[in-house]
Every structure is written in C-alpha cells, then in structure tokens.
Amino acid sequence: MLLVSAALFGFSADALSLDSPDLDRRSALQQSLASIAPAMVAASVLESTMPANASPLLGAYQVFPDASPKLDPKIKSIKENKLISSLSKKVGTVWLGEHHNAEGDHLLQVDLLRKLHASQRRNNILTRGAKSHNMAVGLEQVQVQFQPVLDAYVKGELSTEEMRSGVEWDKRWSWSFEGYRPVLELARDLKIPLIALNVDSEDMLRVAAGGFANLPPENRAKYIQDPEGFASFAKPRCFKCYVEYCILSSFDMHEKLGLLQYTMSGEKLEEPMNFMKFFSGRMLWDEAMASRAYRWTKENPGGLMVGLVGADHVKFGNGIPGRYDRMVGKTRDCVSMMLNPSLIDTQPSGSVSMAQNSYDPNELTLQLLYSKEGVDATTDDRFQIENIGGSLPLADYILTSKT
C-alpha cells in the first residue's frame, strides 16, 4: 500500500518572515503545528516489470500525483533506456536527491552520469550539435568560493587529492570524500564541468548566529539574484505545507540530537539556533544552489546540469527544484529524482524508527496535499476533500539500486 500524507492548514505568513529572525520558536510552532490536520489514504500502484536487460544498478519509477477526489497517486516503472534518452534531451537541470553517506546512491550517480553523457554524445553526432558544455555536475558538497579549484581539477591541472585539499573538503563537508571520489573522477575523465553550489560557511555562520538579517546585503547578492521572487516563494499554501511537513520536523529532530549548537560546517555557536535562524539558513541554502544552477544554465544555452544534493533539498519540490523552476519559468526543464528513498525520507523527521523503515517504493508517501488559498485551518480529524488546493509530489522519479 502506498501512503499519501495530507496537511490542510493555514499558519500565518508572518511566521515565515525573514525580516523577523528573532521570532520566538514556541510561537512559530504553535502557529503551525496546531493547525495540521493529517490524513492517511490508500493509493494503488501500476504494476510492471523491469526489462531483462536492465542495468543492475538502475531501477526507475515515475511518480504520478493525484489531487483529485480520487486521491490515487501512482508509481510506474520506466525502462532505463527510455529514461536516459528523455533526460539527455532535457535543457535545464536534473536534481539527484542523495543520502550523503550511502554508497548505493553514489553508484547510481556514476551510472546515470556515464549513460547520460554517452546519450548526449550520440545526440550531438546525430544532430551535429555542440560538443562541449552540454552537461555539468552541480555539487552541494563544495562552496562557491572554491569554483576555481574545481575548474583546475577538470582541466587536469590538479590531482584528486589536491582538489580535495583545495576545496577544504574535510573541513567544510562532514561526509566522507571516498563516497564521492568515483563521481568526481568520472567528471574529470569525461571533461564534464563541476560547479560549486553551496553557500560559503562563513556566510552560513552569520545566518546561524544572527538570522538572515545578519547577512550583509553584498553577501546576500552572491546567493540571491531575485530578491522579489525569493520573498514571494514563501507565500503560497503549498510552501507552508512544505515547511510544516519537512522543515519544522527537521528542526525538531536537530534539536533532539543537539545539533542546533553547530553550523553545517561544524563551527560551534554561542547559543543554539532558534527556529527562524534554522529556517533562514535553510532558505538561503536552497535559494543559493538554485541560483547558481540557473546562472550556469543561462550561460550555457542547451546545457543540462545534474545536481548532486541531499534528498531533503529535493523531496516534495519546494526546496531547490521549485526555486529553480521559479527562476526559469517555461524556458528550461527541471527534473527531480530521489535516490533509494525510504519511508523515513517521506515522513516527518522522527516519526518513523529504523525498525519501521522500508525501502520498498510501494510504501513511500508519494505526495503532500495542501488546502486551497483562503480556506481556514481546521483541527477536525476528518479529511475534507473539498478543501484540497493541490499536491506536492515526492519527486518526478524514484531511482533504486538493483544490486
């Protein structure tokens, strides 16, 4: 049985204002959590089998959300060659939501990148198209200040270890370098540009310590090229649904684990982050990565960036993919993929234990439902179909390791 989680609510837009970094966390939680009315409903699956010659690594499923009164989202397996062919013709971005310490996810990335590159080359030969910069790999794992180091590495001017040292990997990214080595070396060998996406830790420290208002305007401009769009993105009901389901629960889990005393790169703060500081940092993080990808795709018309980012930045669309989509409108493609997702990935943080966890795609929460604009929040346990405003699909595709 597939599970669909729904949240009908309406917490105050003021609770999300980035101009109020010192908002009391308890007030924010009361305004949001008290208004959630969850419901779990069954959904069917379109059954199909993978072809006999499918890759041992790549199992692919397309997600079909459904916010109609039927509430019947589906997944359907898709042949690898069809998926690769479709992706290789895209212009824009493909976001791969990874688990940073999962070898299977990194093997999927290598497999997908190699096949996408080969398919693009075939397309170029057939169409006599451009032979360079058709593809890039975006890295959450590297901060934007180190772009020259990545450029030198792809050109062959640095060894892998020199690049690792040059981007200060072991200081600024807490996950093992070895898991990423095959991806990075593949990009170097195939001369695929590597693009640094992440916010410099010095700026993240400013936000973690003092909220978004603590980041000087000139620093904001490095990461936010569309301030009006950045502000308006937080207003619709779909985004508030995303915050309640994904961000607030993540904050609570960080608090329980004692992680709010530290920035993402390990600097210790004088006092733990409150919710608004945590929220502000996350919004800057997502906006910065989407903006950097937008800049590259604008500079490389016809190019496709494959972004390697954490699953939390991809799931349910309102992280990086939604922000990139906002910037490009209908001029570029934006495809979201979850790599080896489990039930824990698709439920609020802390709501599923490891003993309850499942990697079966048939057990995932495929969409979040949000209420119509103007509908008052309800605490009624009954799920009111007439109040549904739309849905946030988990992703466009789910990729699984078929080992």
GIJO-V26239 format. One record per residue. N is the residue number from 1. PHI is phi in whole degrees, -180 to 180 (999 if undefined). Layout:
N:PHI
N:PHI
This chain:
1:999
2:-86
3:-112
4:-121
5:-98
6:-124
7:-131
8:-108
9:-165
10:-170
11:-78
12:-61
13:-63
14:-62
15:-67
16:-107
17:-65
18:-76
19:-88
20:-126
21:-68
22:-101
23:-54
24:-62
25:-60
26:-61
27:-63
28:-62
29:-66
30:-65
31:-69
32:-104
33:-66
34:-68
35:-103
36:-80
37:-125
38:-77
39:-148
40:-117
41:-131
42:-80
43:-141
44:-93
45:-121
46:-80
47:-81
48:-162
49:-115
50:-75
51:-65
52:-63
53:-96
54:-66
55:-60
56:-69
57:-102
58:-109
59:-109
60:-126
61:-135
62:-94
63:-99
64:-120
65:-72
66:-154
67:-104
68:-74
69:-57
70:-71
71:46
72:-126
73:-67
74:-139
75:-123
76:-139
77:-67
78:-128
79:-64
80:-58
81:-64
82:-69
83:-64
84:-61
85:-60
86:-65
87:-65
88:-68
89:-97
90:-74
91:-126
92:146
93:-139
94:-127
95:-104
96:-102
97:-80
98:-105
99:-105
100:-57
101:-103
102:-100
103:-60
104:-60
105:-66
106:-70
107:-66
108:-61
109:-62
110:-62
111:-60
112:-67
113:-63
114:-62
115:-73
116:-64
117:-62
118:-64
119:-67
120:-63
121:-62
122:-62
123:-62
124:-66
125:-65
126:-69
127:-102
128:57
129:-84
130:-64
131:-108
132:-139
133:56
134:-75
135:-149
136:-142
137:-117
138:-90
139:-122
140:-64
141:-72
142:-124
143:-85
144:-60
145:-64
146:-102
147:-57
148:-59
149:-66
150:-64
151:-60
152:-65
153:-66
154:-64
155:-75
156:88
157:-85
158:-129
159:-77
160:-60
161:-68
162:-66
163:-65
164:-56
165:-69
166:-65
167:-91
168:55
169:-54
170:-69
171:-93
172:-105
173:-132
174:-81
175:-97
176:-58
177:-68
178:-60
179:-63
180:-92
181:-53
182:-61
183:-67
184:-65
185:-71
186:-62
187:-60
188:-63
189:-65
190:-93
191:59
192:-90
193:-57
194:-104
195:-118
196:-73
197:-111
198:-85
199:-70
200:-60
201:-62
202:-62
203:-78
204:-62
205:-64
206:-60
207:-70
208:-63
209:-84
210:-135
211:82
212:-61
213:-65
214:-82
215:-94
216:-58
217:-54
218:-67
219:-75
220:-58
221:-62
222:-67
223:-115
224:-121
225:-94
226:-134
227:-57
228:-67
229:-66
230:-60
231:-70
232:-71
233:-63
234:-87
235:-87
236:-67
237:-60
238:-61
239:-71
240:-66
241:-62
242:-61
243:-63
244:-62
245:-80
246:-107
247:-85
248:-62
249:-68
250:-65
251:-60
252:-61
253:-67
254:-60
255:-65
256:-63
257:-88
258:73
259:-95
260:-77
261:-83
262:-128
263:-80
264:-64
265:-100
266:97
267:-69
268:-85
269:-92
270:-67
271:-146
272:-62
273:-65
274:-84
275:-61
276:-67
277:-69
278:-61
279:-63
280:-62
281:-63
282:-66
283:-66
284:-63
285:-57
286:-66
287:-65
288:-64
289:-68
290:-65
291:-65
292:-65
293:-65
294:-60
295:-62
296:-66
297:-69
298:-71
299:-76
300:-127
301:-55
302:88
303:-85
304:-128
305:-99
306:-102
307:-92
308:-100
309:-139
310:-64
311:-57
312:-65
313:-83
314:-110
315:-62
316:60
317:77
318:-93
319:-92
320:-67
321:-58
322:-64
323:-71
324:-63
325:-59
326:-61
327:-72
328:-95
329:60
330:-99
331:-86
332:-140
333:-89
334:-145
335:-116
336:-111
337:-137
338:-103
339:-95
340:45
341:-70
342:-121
343:-58
344:-60
345:-64
346:-106
347:-117
348:-57
349:-54
350:87
351:-87
352:-128
353:-86
354:-61
355:-67
356:-91
357:-67
358:-144
359:-102
360:-73
361:-55
362:-73
363:-108
364:-82
365:-80
366:-87
367:-158
368:-109
369:-105
370:-125
371:-82
372:-66
373:-63
374:88
375:-85
376:-68
377:-64
378:-134
379:-106
380:-66
381:-70
382:-74
383:-87
384:-98
385:-58
386:-67
387:-92
388:-69
389:-98
390:165
391:-136
392:-112
393:-67
394:-53
395:-172
396:-73
397:-140
398:-118
399:-113
400:-128
401:-80
402:-105
403:-93
